[in-house]
Amino acid sequence: MLALLMAALATAAPYHPIANLEIFTSFPTDVGIRGTFEGPGRLRVTGSVGSLPRPYLDVINNTAVANGWYKEKEADLIDAALKNAVVIRTHLGWRPFPKLGFQFELGYSWIGLGGGLTGGELLEAETGYDLSYFLGDDYNFSANAELHRVEASFGWEHVIAKHLLIRWDLGGSYTFRATAKVEHEFETYWPFTEPIEQAEEDAEEKLVTILEKNVHTPILAVGVGWRFQ
């Protein structure tokens, strides 16, 4: 791809800068706002910010559970760690044909700043610790996770009446690194602190393993916006 981009720059004719601003959805990961700038050689830079809707997260988890990639309790932990997450992506791309809207992109996306509370019984199921022995029945943990992903896609842009833009993209997103944090939301006292912290570490390790191994998604994106030129 780099060789193609360099060739495009070397043969670039005079150009008019193009900028797009869109509202889009990329199923099953996010809904948000996307901006694209096209420069010399029809090289493109695209950035977006959005959020992970709860129904999309349900699709990811339900599909994984149905296919046996992870269990229902693990899906519940992922749900707690990624609910209301923010999705930020940046892509580099190229539109190879001057008169056509075909384009392809390669880039990075980040998912994080989400999460919420989960009951201790969920950690018990995941780690095997009987936390109720130490804490009783009323206790909560906060869970959140971050995903680092590489993405590749191709698509087409349709421009109507010079400015109205309709765009679709197909591709895939691969999680190459994940981090997780599980923390108790209550006071702890010795000698109960150590087993509680161990349960948190075990839950974090299991969550990271599941995310890195299984949470890879397609890119099925549609956007509607405005072209500035």
C-alpha positions in Angstrom: 0.0 0.0 0.0 2.9 2.4 0.8 4.3 1.9 -2.7 0.9 2.8 -4.2 0.6 5.9 -2.1 4.1 7.1 -3.1 3.3 6.4 -6.8 0.1 8.5 -6.4 2.1 11.4 -5.0 4.7 11.2 -7.8 2.1 11.4 -10.5 -0.3 13.8 -8.8 -2.0 16.4 -11.0 -3.1 19.8 -9.6 -5.9 19.1 -7.1 -8.7 20.8 -5.2 -8.8 19.9 -1.5 -11.8 17.9 -0.5 -13.3 17.6 3.0 -16.2 15.5 4.1 -18.2 15.6 7.4 -20.6 12.8 8.1 -22.9 11.2 10.6 -22.2 7.4 10.4 -22.7 4.1 12.0 -20.2 1.3 11.9 -21.9 -1.9 12.9 -21.4 -3.5 15.4 -19.1 -1.0 17.1 -20.1 2.6 17.1 -22.3 5.5 16.0 -20.7 8.9 15.7 -19.3 11.7 13.6 -16.6 11.2 10.9 -14.4 13.7 9.0 -12.2 13.1 6.0 -9.7 15.3 4.3 -8.4 14.5 0.8 -5.1 16.0 -0.4 -2.6 15.6 -3.2 -2.7 12.3 -5.1 -6.2 11.7 -3.6 -4.5 10.6 -0.3 -6.9 10.8 2.6 -6.9 11.2 6.3 -10.0 10.1 8.2 -10.9 10.5 11.8 -14.0 9.8 13.8 -15.4 9.8 17.3 -18.4 7.9 18.5 -19.9 5.7 21.1 -20.6 2.0 21.5 -24.4 1.6 21.7 -25.8 -1.0 24.1 -27.6 -3.0 21.3 -24.4 -3.3 19.3 -22.5 -4.6 22.4 -25.4 -7.1 22.9 -24.9 -8.3 19.3 -21.2 -8.9 19.9 -21.8 -10.8 23.1 -24.8 -12.8 21.9 -22.9 -13.8 18.7 -19.8 -14.9 20.8 -21.9 -16.9 23.3 -24.0 -18.5 20.5 -20.8 -19.7 18.8 -19.1 -20.8 22.0 -16.3 -18.3 22.0 -17.0 -17.4 25.6 -19.7 -18.0 28.2 -22.6 -16.0 29.4 -20.9 -14.9 32.6 -17.9 -13.7 30.6 -20.3 -11.8 28.3 -21.8 -10.1 31.4 -18.3 -9.0 32.5 -17.5 -7.6 29.0 -20.9 -5.8 29.1 -19.9 -4.2 32.4 -16.5 -3.2 31.2 -17.5 -1.7 27.8 -20.9 -0.2 28.4 -21.1 3.5 27.2 -17.6 3.2 25.8 -16.1 5.9 23.5 -14.7 4.8 20.1 -12.0 6.9 18.4 -10.4 6.0 15.1 -7.9 7.4 12.6 -7.3 6.1 9.2 -5.0 6.7 6.2 -6.4 5.9 2.8 -6.4 6.5 -1.0 -9.0 7.1 -3.7 -7.2 5.6 -6.7 -9.5 6.8 -9.5 -10.1 10.5 -10.1 -13.6 10.1 -11.4 -14.8 7.3 -9.1 -15.7 7.2 -5.5 -13.9 3.9 -4.7 -11.5 4.3 -1.8 -9.7 2.1 0.8 -8.3 2.8 4.2 -6.0 1.3 6.9 -5.9 2.6 10.4 -6.2 2.3 14.2 -9.1 2.5 16.5 -9.4 2.8 20.3 -12.3 1.8 22.5 -12.4 3.0 26.2 -13.7 5.4 28.8 -16.7 3.2 29.4 -17.6 0.6 32.1 -19.8 0.4 35.1 -20.6 -1.6 38.2 -20.9 -5.3 38.4 -22.0 -7.6 41.3 -19.5 -9.6 43.2 -21.2 -12.8 42.2 -20.0 -12.3 38.7 -16.4 -12.2 39.9 -17.1 -15.3 42.0 -18.2 -17.2 38.8 -15.2 -16.1 36.9 -12.5 -16.6 39.5 -13.8 -19.3 41.7 -13.5 -17.2 44.9 -16.3 -17.3 47.4 -16.3 -13.6 48.2 -19.5 -13.7 50.1 -17.5 -15.5 52.8 -15.6 -12.3 53.4 -18.1 -9.7 52.4 -21.6 -10.9 52.8 -24.1 -10.4 50.0 -24.1 -6.6 49.2 -20.9 -5.6 47.4 -20.1 -4.2 43.9 -17.0 -3.9 41.7 -16.3 -1.4 38.9 -15.0 -2.8 35.6 -13.7 -1.0 32.6 -11.5 -2.0 29.6 -9.6 -0.5 26.7 -9.2 -2.0 23.3 -6.5 -1.2 20.7 -7.4 -2.3 17.2 -6.1 -2.3 13.7 -8.6 -1.8 10.9 -8.8 -2.2 7.1 -11.7 -1.3 4.9 -12.8 -0.4 1.3 -15.9 1.4 0.2 -17.5 3.9 -2.1 -18.6 7.5 -1.9 -21.7 8.8 -3.8 -21.9 12.6 -4.1 -25.3 14.0 -5.0 -25.7 17.5 -6.3 -22.0 18.3 -5.6 -22.4 18.3 -1.8 -24.7 15.6 -0.4 -22.5 12.6 0.5 -23.5 8.9 1.0 -20.7 6.5 1.9 -20.5 2.8 2.7 -17.5 0.8 3.9 -16.8 -2.9 4.3 -13.8 -4.4 6.2 -12.7 -5.8 9.5 -11.2 -4.7 12.9 -8.8 -6.8 14.9 -8.1 -6.3 18.6 -4.3 -6.6 19.0 -4.1 -5.3 22.6 -6.5 -4.9 25.5 -6.3 -3.7 29.1 -8.8 -4.1 31.9 -9.3 -2.7 35.4 -11.6 -4.2 38.1 -11.8 -2.4 41.5 -13.9 -2.9 44.6 -16.4 -0.1 45.5 -16.4 -0.8 49.3 -14.0 -0.6 52.3 -11.8 -3.6 52.8 -10.0 -4.7 56.0 -7.2 -7.1 56.7 -7.2 -10.1 56.3 -9.8 -9.9 53.6 -7.9 -7.4 51.4 -5.6 -9.9 49.8 -8.1 -12.4 48.5 -10.3 -9.6 47.2 -7.4 -8.0 45.3 -6.4 -11.5 44.0 -10.0 -12.0 42.7 -9.7 -8.6 40.9 -6.4 -9.5 39.3 -7.7 -12.8 38.1 -10.9 -11.2 36.6 -8.7 -8.6 34.8 -6.5 -11.3 33.4 -9.4 -13.3 32.2 -11.1 -10.2 30.7 -8.0 -9.2 28.7 -7.6 -12.8 27.4 -11.2 -12.9 26.2 -11.0 -9.5 24.5 -7.7 -10.1 22.7 -8.7 -13.6 21.6 -12.3 -13.1 20.6 -13.5 -9.5 20.2 -12.7 -9.0 16.5 -15.5 -7.5 14.4 -16.5 -6.7 10.9 -16.8 -3.1 9.6 -20.2 -2.5 8.0 -20.4 1.2 7.9 -22.9 3.7 6.3 -22.5 7.5 6.5 -24.5 10.5 5.3 -22.9 13.9 5.2 -21.7 17.0 3.4 -18.8 17.5 1.0 -16.9 20.7 1.1 -14.9 21.6 -2.0 
